[in-house]
């Protein structure tokens, strides 16, 4: 943790974030969301390396790039971001995250581009993705939402990669993501306590594998504990898209209408709300709603949508730290995740009788 704090401070100093004088330990610790003890340890590491000078009791420390550092620094990296879905199909909050990531990487001197195609366009096919990577060499890759086989291929590939989400668990590759487990399980158990059993979970088709997908396993465990086994009704197979969403909703409501709907992306929730409004159904009176991700427009609803949310800028900082370490030959192959909280909103209520 001290090394990570030192890396964060080093990036900010390189980017000219502070004009010589450094904020106090407490302020730095709050900005990084770590303890003052850890931040103080990180500052001491940089003092030892000449990045920070202690100029006396009661005075702000002074930060500067050590003399000759930039001359010794390795060449900046050419980095390619490979989206899982076309960015236009992502939630606005995630689109902003990708843009911020590109900006932050370029801000510390790297060359960063977003691939002209997505894994979705290549059918999430490992061989097609491998051919694309070989034809478009980069010093490092940022892989968003890769399937397990795609992540596994990148873990064996000669060019290093770091993954955001997807099938990264137990894979020997650098990765980061928002950890849904606890918040998702809390929300599911709350739905079950309110009498919900007919819960439809709209999950991407390319990740629809009940035997291996982590979140489907959690969903199945909660339903089994409640006396209802997991079935195709609960996790329908569908390929994301506006028309396909309408079709899967019509199928779900044809005979045994769900009492609760969970969407993976906030954008899909707009289609769900449109469908319910067309049928004169309201949330949470008729159908409870939960989103696995937050989106900017949720707070504009008459009833704010229940969702899982967290500070995803921490993922950006993790990737920038990893890239700078890679530049110096010190990159890791660890998963560093950040927890989400369940924002209860106003769209979950008792199951209708």
C-alpha positions in Angstrom: 0.0 0.0 0.0 2.9 2.4 0.7 4.4 1.6 -2.7 1.0 2.4 -4.3 0.7 5.6 -2.4 4.2 6.6 -3.5 3.4 5.7 -7.2 0.3 7.9 -7.0 2.2 10.8 -5.6 5.0 10.3 -8.2 2.4 10.5 -11.1 0.9 13.7 -9.7 4.4 15.3 -9.3 5.3 14.3 -12.9 2.1 15.7 -14.2 2.8 19.0 -12.4 -0.3 18.6 -10.2 1.3 20.4 -7.3 3.3 23.6 -7.6 6.2 22.7 -5.4 4.3 22.7 -2.1 2.7 19.4 -1.2 -0.6 19.2 0.7 -0.5 17.9 4.2 -0.5 14.1 5.0 -4.2 14.2 6.1 -5.3 15.9 2.9 -3.3 13.5 0.7 -4.7 10.5 2.6 -8.3 11.7 2.1 -7.7 12.2 -1.6 -6.3 8.6 -2.0 -8.9 7.2 0.4 -6.2 5.5 2.5 -5.0 5.9 6.1 -2.6 8.8 7.1 -0.2 6.1 8.3 0.0 4.5 4.8 0.3 7.9 3.2 3.1 8.9 5.5 5.0 5.7 4.6 4.6 6.5 0.9 5.8 10.1 1.4 8.9 8.7 3.2 9.7 6.4 0.3 9.7 9.5 -2.0 11.7 11.5 0.4 14.4 8.8 0.2 14.3 8.9 -3.6 14.5 12.7 -3.8 11.0 13.4 -5.0 9.9 15.1 -1.8 11.9 17.4 0.6 11.0 18.0 4.2 11.8 21.7 4.8 11.2 21.9 8.5 8.6 21.5 11.2 5.2 23.1 10.5 6.0 23.7 6.9 4.6 22.1 3.8 6.9 19.5 2.1 8.3 20.5 -1.3 7.8 18.2 -4.3 9.9 18.1 -7.5 11.1 15.7 -10.1 14.7 14.5 -9.2 17.4 15.9 -11.4 18.2 13.7 -14.3 15.1 11.5 -13.8 13.5 12.3 -17.2 16.7 11.6 -19.0 16.9 8.2 -17.4 13.3 7.4 -17.9 12.3 4.7 -20.4 10.5 5.6 -23.6 6.8 6.4 -23.3 4.5 3.5 -24.2 2.0 3.1 -27.0 -1.2 1.8 -25.4 -4.3 0.5 -27.1 -7.7 0.3 -25.3 -9.8 -2.6 -26.6 -13.5 -2.1 -25.6 -15.7 -5.1 -24.9 -18.7 -3.4 -26.4 -18.8 -0.4 -28.9 -18.4 2.6 -26.7 -21.7 4.0 -28.0 -23.5 1.1 -26.4 -21.9 1.7 -23.0 -23.5 3.7 -20.2 -22.5 7.4 -20.2 -20.7 7.0 -16.9 -18.5 4.3 -18.4 -17.9 6.3 -21.6 -16.6 9.1 -19.4 -14.3 6.7 -17.5 -12.7 5.5 -20.8 -12.2 9.1 -22.0 -10.7 10.0 -18.6 -8.4 7.0 -18.8 -7.2 8.0 -22.2 -6.6 11.6 -21.0 -4.8 10.5 -17.8 -2.4 8.2 -19.8 -1.6 10.9 -22.3 -1.2 13.4 -19.4 1.8 11.4 -18.1 3.3 11.2 -21.6 2.0 7.9 -23.0 0.4 7.5 -26.5 -3.0 6.1 -26.1 -5.7 5.2 -28.6 -9.0 3.4 -28.5 -9.2 0.5 -30.9 -11.3 1.2 -34.0 -13.3 -2.0 -33.3 -14.6 -3.8 -30.2 -14.7 -7.4 -29.0 -18.4 -7.4 -29.7 -17.7 -6.5 -33.4 -15.3 -9.5 -33.5 -18.0 -11.8 -32.0 -15.9 -12.1 -28.7 -14.0 -14.7 -30.8 -10.6 -15.3 -29.3 -9.0 -16.2 -32.7 -10.3 -13.0 -34.4 -9.2 -10.9 -31.5 -5.8 -12.5 -31.6 -5.4 -11.7 -35.3 -6.5 -8.1 -34.7 -3.9 -7.7 -31.9 -1.1 -9.2 -34.0 -1.9 -6.8 -36.9 -2.1 -3.8 -34.5 1.0 -4.0 -32.3 1.1 -2.0 -29.1 3.4 -1.7 -26.1 0.5 -2.5 -23.8 -3.2 -3.3 -24.0 -6.2 -2.3 -21.8 -8.8 -4.9 -22.3 -12.3 -4.1 -21.2 -14.8 -6.8 -20.2 -13.0 -9.7 -21.9 -14.4 -13.2 -21.8 -12.4 -15.7 -19.8 -10.8 -17.2 -22.9 -9.9 -13.8 -24.3 -8.4 -12.8 -20.9 -6.5 -16.1 -20.9 -5.1 -15.4 -24.3 -3.8 -12.0 -23.3 -2.2 -13.5 -20.2 -0.1 -15.6 -22.5 0.6 -12.9 -25.1 4.0 -11.4 -25.3 2.7 -7.8 -25.2 1.5 -7.0 -21.6 -2.1 -6.2 -20.8 -4.3 -5.0 -18.0 -8.0 -5.9 -17.9 -11.0 -4.0 -16.6 -13.6 -6.5 -15.4 -14.6 -9.5 -17.4 -13.3 -13.1 -16.8 -10.3 -12.0 -14.8 -10.7 -14.1 -11.6 -7.8 -16.5 -11.0 -6.0 -15.4 -14.2 -2.3 -14.5 -14.1 -2.8 -11.0 -15.5 -3.0 -7.5 -14.2 -6.6 -6.5 -13.7 -9.0 -4.1 -12.0 -12.7 -3.7 -11.6 -15.6 -2.8 -9.4 -16.4 -5.6 -6.9 -20.1 -6.3 -7.0 -20.3 -9.4 -4.8 -21.4 -8.1 -1.4 -23.6 -5.3 -2.7 -25.2 -7.6 -5.3 -25.9 -10.3 -2.7 -27.3 -7.8 -0.2 -29.7 -6.4 -2.9 -30.8 -10.0 -3.9 -31.4 -11.1 -0.4 -33.5 -8.0 0.2 -35.6 -8.8 -2.9 -36.1 -12.4 -1.6 -37.1 -11.2 1.8 -39.8 -9.0 0.2 -41.2 -12.1 -1.5 -39.7 -11.9 -4.9 -39.0 -15.2 -6.7 -39.8 -14.3 -10.3 -36.7 -12.2 -10.8 -35.4 -11.7 -14.4 -31.7 -10.9 -14.6 -30.8 -9.4 -18.0 -27.1 -10.4 -18.4 -25.0 -10.2 -21.6 -25.3 -13.2 -23.9 -21.6 -13.5 -24.4 -21.1 -14.0 -20.6 -24.1 -16.2 -20.1 -22.5 -19.3 -18.6 -24.2 -20.4 -15.3 -21.4 -22.9 -14.7 -18.6 -20.3 -14.6 -20.0 -16.8 -14.4 -19.5 -15.4 -10.9 -22.6 -13.3 -10.6 -24.9 -15.9 -12.1 -23.6 -18.3 -9.4 -24.4 -15.7 -6.7 -27.9 -15.3 -8.2 -28.4 -19.1 -8.4 -27.3 -19.5 -4.8 -29.8 -17.0 -3.4 -32.7 -18.4 -5.5 -31.8 -22.0 -4.4 -31.7 -20.9 -0.7 -35.2 -19.4 -1.3 -36.5 -22.7 -2.7 -36.5 -21.6 -6.3 -33.9 -23.1 -8.7 -32.2 -21.1 -11.3 -33.7 -21.5 -14.8 -33.7 -19.9 -18.3 -36.7 -17.8 -17.1 -34.5 -16.1 -14.5 -31.5 -15.5 -16.9 -32.9 -15.4 -20.5 -30.5 -15.8 -23.4 -30.7 -12.6 -25.5 -28.3 -10.5 -27.6 -28.3 -6.9 -26.3 -30.0 -4.4 -28.6 -33.2 -2.2 -28.4 -35.4 -4.6 -30.5 -34.0 -7.7 -28.7 -34.7 -6.1 -25.3 -38.3 -5.5 -26.3 -38.6 -9.2 -27.5 -37.1 -10.6 -24.3 -39.4 -8.4 -22.1 -42.5 -9.5 -24.1 -41.5 -13.1 -23.7 -40.9 -12.7 -19.9 -44.3 -11.1 -19.4 -46.2 -13.4 -21.6 -47.3 -16.1 -19.0 -45.6 -15.5 -15.6 -44.7 -11.8 -15.4 -41.6 -11.1 -13.3 -42.0 -9.2 -10.0 -38.4 -7.9 -10.3 -36.0 -7.1 -13.1 -32.2 -6.6 -12.8 -30.3 -5.0 -15.6 -26.5 -5.2 -16.2 -26.2 -1.8 -17.7 -28.0 1.4 -16.8 -28.8 2.1 -20.5 -30.9 -1.1 -20.6 -33.0 0.2 -17.8 -34.3 3.0 -20.1 -35.8 0.3 -22.4 -37.3 -1.6 -19.4 -39.0 1.6 -18.1 -40.4 2.3 -21.6 -41.8 -1.2 -21.8 -43.4 -1.0 -18.4 -44.9 2.4 -19.1 -46.4 1.1 -22.3 -48.2 -1.6 -20.3 -49.3 0.8 -17.5 -47.0 -0.8 -15.0 -45.2 1.2 -12.3 -42.2 0.6 -10.1 -42.0 -0.5 -7.4 -45.8 -1.1 -7.1 -45.9 -3.7 -9.9 -42.3 -4.4 -10.7 -39.1 -3.8 -8.6 -36.1 -2.6 -10.5 -32.3 -2.9 -9.8 -29.3 -2.0 -12.0 -25.9 -3.5 -11.6 -24.4 -0.2 -12.6 -25.3 3.5 -12.0 -26.0 5.9 -14.9 -26.2 9.7 -14.9 -29.9 9.9 -15.7 -31.0 7.7 -12.7 -31.3 10.7 -10.4 -33.6 12.4 -12.8 -36.3 9.8 -12.4 -39.4 10.6 -10.3 -38.4 7.5 -8.3 -34.6 7.2 -8.3 -33.5 3.8 -9.6 -31.9 1.3 -7.2 -28.4 0.5 -8.3 -24.9 -0.5 -7.4 -22.4 2.4 -7.5 -18.9 3.2 -6.5 -15.9 5.4 -7.3 -14.7 4.1 -10.7 -12.0 6.7 -11.0 -10.0 4.4 -8.7 -9.7 2.0 -11.7 -8.2 4.8 -13.8 -5.6 5.5 -11.2 -4.8 1.7 -10.9 -4.2 1.5 -14.7 -2.1 4.6 -14.8 0.0 3.3 -11.9 0.4 -0.1 -13.6 1.4 1.5 -16.9 4.0 3.7 -15.3 5.4 0.7 -13.5 5.5 -1.2 -16.8 7.5 1.6 -18.3 10.1 1.0 -15.6 10.0 -2.8 -15.9 8.1 -3.4 -12.6 4.5 -4.2 -13.7 2.4 -6.6 -11.6 0.0 -9.4 -12.5 -2.5 -8.9 -9.7 -6.3 -8.1 -9.5 -6.9 -4.9 -7.5 -10.6 -4.3 -7.2 -12.7 -1.6 -5.6 -16.0 -2.2 -3.8 -19.4 -1.0 -4.9 -22.2 0.0 -2.5 -25.9 -0.7 -3.0 -27.8 2.6 -3.4 -31.3 1.6 -2.5 -33.1 4.2 -4.5 -36.9 4.0 -4.7 -37.6 1.2 -7.1 -37.6 -1.8 -4.9 -40.7 -2.8 -2.9 -42.7 -5.9 -1.8 -43.6 -8.5 -4.5 -47.2 -7.9 -5.7 -49.6 -10.6 -4.5 
